[in-house]
């Protein structure tokens, strides 16, 4: 795996911090760069605990939804949302979890709402209760989100995901320093408002996650494949990493192998251009999390072998052709497009990309070059954040590159660490305050060299 996601909607902060330290320790032990992402709960409405086992909610029966009730069972659902009886109305359809159980509100009283179970099934733990996002009177991020974020900021977390984002203002409200000084901020697209404000949310974010569970519930399951493709396309055109998430290998929570449809889903997410595909319940509560990760990796690797690299890069160049931006951004567009073309036509073995902030790496990664991107940065947090970028092998450089001689030294380092071999032709690309002819605060990519590895 490349990134570990810690969902903070379950368990205590102390438990999450222990998992964070376990990931860091294991990654150091095997000598692998693994980024860590915390996923803030956001204004997610959850049911009170069903206890230690699964409980069957039976279709055709009714349940009472009671705000603040401490437990849930087959007849009474405790809800951790005090405004529930204000925000839901008779006739509303509510979904439990990722929509496997649905309820229709029949009445709303002073102390409880009564709902008919229209589709039943087993539930366990503390599943979410989906209420239409335009009804929720909770801001994102929530006060509890900020408390949890503060605890991880002290540990140097790499990435943070914001749940139930509705506008770009929600993303800016997080208030952290821009990456890489602060964490890479990932906006989760799972509400109708987020889809309507997609362009501005992408601009304000460091990356995007397509959270397909609530998104499919909110906009209709038949819309989901088309939204997934549109969001992926728009993110990559702007150089933002894009994560496709939710129920990718869901059957592997209990089964040793995925369904054929799940395998196709993962492969198609790769073909669409996803930077990363994500596991959730498969590794959080699944019977064999190692097998789930290994299976996902095999599917993605096989899909990579069939990816239309040349067609994709030409498509990105067309999408970016009419894009506006600063002079430096237009220079980077031109240089990264030239790098892809030169690397492809020359048959280089790798693109060695040197970037303090990761800006240049993400710019070239959107072209999905067929060869690996060896990404050097002297900034440890940048290296960790680049674990999310497509096709990228992040490597810590001993110092910033301010001369061609140091650029040469990093090519030698890539050779010594086994990323390339002597005699290989490589493309070396520098930016983001790289060489002496660039400003130290520049986000311009302006140096490309084709080199034979000594």
Residue pairs with C-beta under 8 A, 6 or more apart in sequence:
1 34
1 293
1 297
2 34
2 35
2 276
2 387
2 388
3 34
3 35
3 36
3 37
3 159
3 276
3 387
3 388
4 19
4 23
4 34
4 35
4 36
4 37
5 37
5 38
5 39
5 161
5 278
5 280
6 16
6 19
6 20
6 23
6 36
6 37
6 38
6 39
7 39
7 41
7 280
7 284
8 16
8 38
8 39
8 40
8 41
8 148
9 39
9 41
9 44
9 46
9 126
10 125
10 126
10 284
13 148
13 151
16 38
16 148
16 152
17 151
17 152
17 155
20 36
20 38
20 152
20 155
20 157
23 34
23 36
24 36
26 34
27 33
27 34
33 383
33 384
33 387
33 394
33 395
34 387
35 158
35 159
35 384
35 385
35 386
35 387
35 388
36 157
36 158
36 159
36 384
37 157
37 158
37 159
37 160
37 161
37 186
37 388
38 148
38 149
38 152
38 157
38 159
38 160
38 161
39 160
39 161
39 163
39 188
40 141
40 145
40 148
40 149
40 160
40 161
40 162
40 163
41 142
41 144
41 145
41 148
41 163
42 140
42 141
42 142
42 145
42 162
42 163
42 164
42 165
42 188
43 136
43 138
43 139
43 140
43 142
43 163
43 164
44 128
44 163
44 164
45 79
45 80
45 81
45 84
45 128
45 129
45 130
45 131
45 136
46 79
46 80
46 126
46 127
46 128
46 129
47 72
47 77
47 78
47 79
47 80
47 96
47 123
47 126
47 127
47 128
47 129
48 69
48 70
48 71
48 72
48 77
48 78
48 79
48 80
48 126
49 71
49 72
49 125
49 126
50 71
50 72
50 73
50 123
50 124
50 125
50 126
51 71
53 124
54 122
54 123
54 124
55 72
55 73
55 74
55 122
55 123
55 124
56 74
56 120
56 121
56 122
57 63
57 74
57 96
57 101
57 117
57 120
57 121
57 122
57 123
58 74
58 117
58 120
59 117
59 118
59 119
59 120
60 116
60 117
60 120
61 74
61 75
61 116
61 117
61 120
62 106
62 114
62 115
62 116
62 117
63 74
63 75
63 76
63 77
63 103
63 114
63 115
63 117
64 75
64 76
64 77
64 112
64 113
64 114
65 77
65 79
65 84
65 88
65 103
65 112
65 113
65 114
65 115
65 129
66 76
66 77
66 78
66 79
66 111
66 112
67 79
67 80
67 81
67 82
67 83
67 84
67 85
68 78
68 79
68 80
68 82
69 76
69 77
69 78
69 79
70 78
71 78
72 78
72 123
77 129
79 129
81 87
81 129
81 131
81 138
83 137
83 138
84 113
84 131
85 108
85 109
85 110
85 111
85 112
85 113
86 137
87 131
87 135
87 136
87 137
88 94
88 105
88 108
88 113
88 131
88 135
89 105
89 108
90 105
90 106
90 107
90 108
91 104
91 105
92 104
92 105
92 131
92 132
93 102
93 103
93 104
93 105
93 118
94 102
94 103
94 104
94 105
94 115
94 129
94 130
94 131
95 101
95 102
95 103
95 129
95 130
95 217
96 102
96 103
96 123
96 127
96 128
96 129
96 130
97 123
97 127
97 128
97 213
98 213
98 214
98 216
98 217
98 246
98 247
99 130
99 213
99 216
99 217
99 221
100 119
100 121
100 123
101 117
101 119
101 120
101 121
101 123
102 117
102 118
102 119
103 115
103 116
103 117
103 118
104 115
104 116
104 118
105 113
105 114
105 115
106 114
106 115
106 116
107 113
107 114
128 214
130 214
130 217
130 218
132 192
132 218
133 164
133 166
133 191
133 192
133 193
133 218
134 192
134 193
136 164
139 170
139 173
140 162
140 163
140 164
140 165
140 166
140 170
140 173
141 149
141 162
141 170
141 173
141 174
145 162
149 160
149 174
149 176
152 160
153 176
153 182
153 183
156 381
157 183
158 183
158 184
158 381
158 384
158 385
158 387
159 183
159 184
159 185
159 186
159 206
159 207
159 385
159 388
160 174
160 176
160 183
160 184
160 185
160 186
161 186
161 187
161 188
161 209
162 170
162 171
162 174
162 185
162 186
162 187
162 188
163 188
163 190
163 211
164 188
164 190
164 191
164 214
165 171
165 187
165 188
165 189
165 190
165 191
165 194
165 201
166 191
166 193
166 194
166 197
167 193
167 194
167 197
167 200
167 201
168 197
168 200
168 201
168 203
168 204
170 187
171 185
171 187
171 201
171 204
171 205
172 204
174 185
176 182
176 183
176 185
179 185
179 206
179 357
179 358
179 381
179 382
179 385
180 356
180 357
180 358
180 379
180 381
180 382
180 385
181 381
183 385
184 206
184 207
184 385
184 388
185 205
185 206
185 207
186 205
186 206
186 207
186 208
186 209
186 243
187 194
187 201
187 202
187 204
187 205
187 207
187 208
187 209
188 194
188 208
188 209
188 211
189 195
189 198
189 201
189 208
189 209
189 210
189 211
189 215
189 231
190 211
190 212
190 213
190 214
190 215
190 218
191 214
191 215
191 218
192 218
192 219
194 201
195 215
195 219
195 227
195 231
198 230
198 231
198 234
199 234
201 208
202 208
202 234
202 235
202 238
202 240
203 238
205 240
206 240
206 241
206 385
207 235
207 240
207 241
207 242
207 243
207 275
207 388
208 231
208 235
208 240
208 241
208 242
208 243
209 242
209 243
209 245
209 278
210 227
210 228
210 231
210 232
210 242
210 243
210 244
210 245
210 246
211 245
211 246
212 224
212 228
212 244
212 245
212 246
212 247
213 246
213 247
215 224
215 227
216 223
216 224
219 227
228 244
228 269
228 272
229 272
231 242
232 242
232 244
232 272
232 273
232 274
233 272
233 273
233 319
235 241
235 242
236 242
236 273
236 275
236 316
236 366
237 316
237 319
237 320
237 323
237 366
238 323
238 366
239 359
239 362
239 363
239 365
239 366
240 362
241 275
241 276
241 362
241 365
241 388
241 389
241 390
242 273
242 274
242 275
242 276
243 274
243 275
243 276
243 277
243 278
243 388
244 269
244 272
244 274
244 276
244 277
244 278
245 277
245 278
245 280
246 278
246 280
247 262
247 280
248 262
248 265
248 266
248 269
248 277
248 278
248 279
248 282
248 296
249 258
249 262
249 266
249 279
249 282
249 292
249 295
249 296
250 262
250 281
250 282
251 257
251 258
251 259
251 262
252 258
252 262
252 282
252 286
252 288
252 291
252 292
252 295
253 281
253 282
253 285
253 286
253 287
254 286
254 287
256 288
256 291
257 295
258 295
263 299
266 277
266 296
266 299
266 300
266 303
267 299
267 300
267 302
267 303
269 277
270 277
270 299
270 300
270 303
270 304
270 307
271 303
271 306
271 307
271 308
273 312
273 368
273 390
274 390
275 365
275 388
275 389
275 390
276 388
276 390
277 296
277 300
279 289
279 292
279 293
279 296
282 289
282 292
283 289
283 292
283 293
286 292
307 368
309 344
309 368
309 369
309 370
310 344
312 367
312 368
313 340
313 344
313 367
313 368
313 369
316 366
316 367
316 368
317 337
317 367
320 333
320 337
323 333
325 333
328 442
328 443
328 444
329 443
331 444
331 445
331 446
332 359
332 360
332 363
332 431
332 443
332 444
332 445
333 363
335 429
335 431
335 445
335 446
335 448
336 360
336 363
336 364
336 366
336 367
336 429
336 445
337 367
338 448
339 351
339 364
339 367
339 427
339 429
339 448
340 364
340 367
340 369
342 348
342 427
342 448
342 450
343 351
343 369
343 371
343 427
344 369
344 370
346 425
346 427
346 450
347 425
348 371
348 424
348 425
348 426
348 427
348 450
349 371
349 420
349 421
349 424
349 425
349 426
350 371
350 372
350 373
350 374
350 414
350 419
350 420
350 424
350 426
350 427
351 364
351 369
351 371
351 372
351 373
351 374
351 426
351 427
351 428
351 429
352 374
352 376
352 410
352 411
352 414
352 420
352 426
352 427
352 428
352 429
353 360
353 361
353 364
353 373
353 374
353 375
353 376
353 428
353 429
353 430
354 360
354 376
354 377
354 397
354 401
354 407
354 410
354 428
354 429
354 430
354 431
354 434
355 361
355 375
355 376
355 377
355 382
355 430
355 431
355 432
355 434
356 377
356 378
356 379
356 382
356 400
356 432
356 433
356 434
357 377
357 379
357 382
357 432
357 433
357 443
358 375
358 377
358 382
358 385
358 386
358 389
358 432
359 431
359 432
359 443
359 445
360 429
360 430
360 431
360 432
360 434
360 445
361 373
361 375
361 377
361 386
361 389
361 392
361 394
362 386
362 389
363 431
363 445
364 373
364 429
365 373
365 389
365 390
365 391
365 392
366 390
368 390
368 391
369 391
372 391
372 392
372 393
372 419
373 389
373 391
373 392
373 393
374 393
374 395
374 414
374 419
374 420
375 383
375 386
375 389
375 392
375 393
375 394
375 395
376 395
376 396
376 397
376 401
376 410
376 413
376 414
377 383
377 386
377 394
377 395
377 396
377 397
378 396
378 397
378 398
378 399
378 400
380 396
382 394
383 394
383 395
383 396
384 394
386 392
386 394
387 394
393 419
395 413
395 414
395 417
395 419
397 410
397 413
399 406
400 433
400 434
401 407
401 410
401 430
401 434
401 435
402 434
402 435
402 436
403 435
403 436
404 435
404 449
407 428
407 430
407 435
407 447
407 449
408 451
410 428
411 420
411 426
411 428
411 451
411 453
411 454
412 453
412 454
414 420
414 426
414 453
415 421
415 422
415 453
415 454
420 426
420 453
421 453
422 453
422 454
423 452
423 453
424 452
424 453
425 450
425 451
425 452
425 453
426 450
426 451
426 452
426 453
427 448
427 449
427 450
427 451
428 447
428 448
428 449
428 450
428 451
429 445
429 447
429 448
430 438
430 445
430 446
430 447
431 438
431 442
431 443
431 444
431 445
431 446
431 447
432 442
432 443
432 444
432 445
433 439
433 440
433 441
433 442
433 443
434 447
435 447
437 446
437 447
438 444
438 446
438 447
